[in-house]
């Protein structure tokens, strides 16, 4: 088979398929190493890569799940990732220390990495080649042709490469999307944003630029995580690779993502000048970038959002960012990619074995890809609406953050079951949830809460509901929801810093096993309560 694109998506899929006996041609118009953004991992990303590594026998994938293994396997270019940090800014004002949130990764996942993508992507690409992928770098595809029982990729040199299936993981400029006219114009998403981004040196830490008392600082320093500096319909990201003593990388990934309808491009400014103009609106942000210098040209995008009418067809699949993209907020890109790879890989291996590539076999992959994009659209659009009002943002933040906790427990229990039994069919439960693409897909109460959040934010956006009132309404729903675990701070409006300790996680598992709604009890099945906290 042929995979277009050898980034994190194409190389991961290629490694899995080749490791399990498939003949794979991996084609890319570019070469490694290369610049890429999308450097922030999430707990969901880490659990999914652990699942992929163990289910498909590719241990290199699990190396991405901890900072220590990244140091050992990839070198000293990555930063450490211990939290998601959020800080609301108002123009001309110092940030209010009461208008912040920090979500610390639970227990074993609080030492993950900011991935320096030129190294992490190359590491995965080399793994794919070691497992047997044939690679063509710097090789442009000029046409794709389909037959009843094959697909042919035509290269820039006129050579024809025939395979039984084609996966396009090449990104926005997908040859397959162009060939088949798959892009929806305009994109179907409610959310709107554009972006400016680069890598810089000389970026000051958020911690040193704040003028607040020490007792107002969070339990984990801001500089040890992914920082989101939010303002009305926009946010700055700061992702440091230089925030751990063993890192030898002095770069910081920085960007600005904002609604292009409210903030149209300034024709008289360069991207760097436009970035600086917006940073100067917020005193603490201006100090963070006062001495910063870019090490590469700025990238300035138009609207980031794009979508596809279909992602699966006769002997082809548009995967990951070839299918669509929403926004870097909440760092969903890599985790979405991993979810799709998991759903696609076993189907491809089975199809290569029995020569049944019927579109019906891959229908769930389409459902998953579109669901991931649509739920992320609802989450990100609601967040952008909430940025200007902390009461509303504080509640929206909790809907996002809490959904991932039991969602990840669900994955961990399936991995445990697979490790105990060796039965791959345990993973079929991943396709049973009614809300495909939502990070907690099998809990109807959470889906109801999520939909209520979206309705409230839509009303605020339309000007028919006050944002403070909406925030109090949503916070009230969260505080009384029977599926929200006690003891974490999710239910308490003034708990700005959510820091799950190992003991808290074990207590939550006991609550799930004994007092949670019946439809949550499976999250505790097989959990070893006799093990030390944080198992």
MOQUIKA-V139836 format. One record per backbone hydrogen bond with DSSP energy under -0.5 kcal/mol. CO is the residue of the C=O (numbers start at 1). NH is the residue of the N-H. If there is no record, write none. Layout:
# MOQUIKA-V139836
<<CO/NH> <CO/NH>>
This chain:
# MOQUIKA-V139836
<<1/25> <2/167> <3/5> <3/27> <4/169> <7/11> <8/12> <9/13> <10/14> <11/15> <12/16> <13/17> <14/18> <15/19> <16/20> <17/22> <18/21> <22/24> <24/26> <24/134> <25/3> <25/27> <26/136> <27/5> <28/139> <30/138> <39/115> <42/46> <43/47> <44/48> <45/49> <46/50> <47/51> <48/52> <49/53> <50/54> <51/55> <52/56> <53/57> <53/58> <58/61> <58/62> <59/62> <59/63> <60/63> <61/64> <62/65> <63/66> <66/70> <67/71> <68/72> <69/73> <70/74> <70/75> <71/75> <76/248> <76/249> <79/114> <81/112> <82/105> <83/85> <83/226> <84/103> <85/228> <86/101> <87/230> <90/93> <95/97> <96/99> <99/88> <101/86> <102/104> <102/498> <103/84> <104/500> <106/109> <107/110> <109/112> <111/67> <112/81> <113/41> <113/115> <114/79> <115/117> <116/119> <116/120> <117/121> <118/122> <119/123> <120/124> <121/125> <122/126> <123/127> <124/128> <125/129> <126/130> <127/131> <128/133> <129/132> <133/135> <134/26> <136/28> <138/140> <140/156> <143/154> <145/152> <150/147> <151/163> <152/145> <152/154> <153/155> <153/161> <154/142> <154/143> <155/158> <159/155> <159/161> <160/162> <161/153> <163/151> <165/2> <166/317> <167/4> <167/169> <168/319> <171/174> <172/174> <174/178> <175/179> <176/180> <177/181> <177/182> <182/309> <183/185> <184/186> <193/304> <194/258> <195/301> <196/256> <197/299> <198/254> <199/295> <199/296> <200/252> <201/293> <205/209> <206/209> <206/210> <207/210> <210/212> <213/216> <214/217> <221/224> <222/225> <224/82> <225/227> <226/85> <227/229> <227/238> <228/87> <228/230> <229/236> <230/89> <231/234> <233/259> <234/231> <235/257> <236/229> <237/255> <238/227> <238/240> <239/253> <241/249> <244/247> <248/250> <251/241> <252/200> <252/254> <253/239> <254/198> <255/237> <256/196> <257/235> <258/194> <259/262> <259/263> <265/267> <266/269> <270/274> <271/275> <272/276> <273/277> <274/278> <275/279> <276/280> <278/281> <279/282> <279/286> <281/92> <282/286> <283/287> <284/288> <285/289> <287/290> <288/204> <289/292> <293/201> <298/300> <299/197> <306/325> <307/184> <311/318> <313/315> <313/316> <315/166> <316/313> <317/168> <317/319> <319/322> <320/323> <320/324> <325/306> <328/331> <329/332> <332/336> <333/337> <334/338> <335/339> <336/340> <337/341> <338/342> <339/343> <340/344> <341/345> <342/346> <343/347> <344/348> <345/349> <346/350> <347/351> <348/352> <349/353> <350/354> <351/355> <351/356> <355/357> <357/315> <358/361> <358/362> <359/362> <360/363> <362/365> <362/366> <363/367> <364/368> <365/369> <366/370> <367/371> <368/372> <369/373> <370/374> <371/375> <372/376> <373/377> <374/378> <375/379> <376/380> <377/381> <378/382> <379/383> <380/384> <381/385> <382/386> <383/387> <384/233> <385/388> <386/389> <386/393> <389/393> <390/394> <391/395> <392/396> <393/397> <394/398> <395/399> <396/400> <397/401> <398/402> <399/403> <400/404> <401/405> <402/405> <402/406> <403/407> <404/408> <405/409> <406/410> <407/411> <408/412> <409/413> <410/414> <411/415> <412/416> <413/417> <414/418> <415/419> <416/420> <417/421> <418/422> <422/424> <423/426> <424/427> <425/428> <426/429> <427/430> <428/431> <429/432> <434/436> <435/438> <438/441> <440/443> <441/435> <442/444> <443/447> <444/448> <445/449> <446/450> <447/451> <448/452> <449/453> <450/454> <451/455> <452/456> <453/457> <454/458> <455/459> <456/460> <457/461> <458/462> <459/463> <459/464> <459/465> <460/463> <466/470> <467/471> <468/472> <469/473> <470/474> <471/475> <472/476> <473/477> <474/478> <475/479> <476/480> <477/481> <478/481> <481/484> <483/485> <485/488> <489/492> <491/493> <492/495> <494/496> <496/102> <496/498> <497/499> <498/104> <500/107> <501/505> <502/506> <502/534> <503/507> <504/508> <505/509> <506/510> <507/511> <508/512> <509/513> <510/514> <511/515> <511/516> <517/520> <517/521> <518/521> <520/523> <521/524> <522/525> <524/527> <527/529> <528/531> <532/535>>
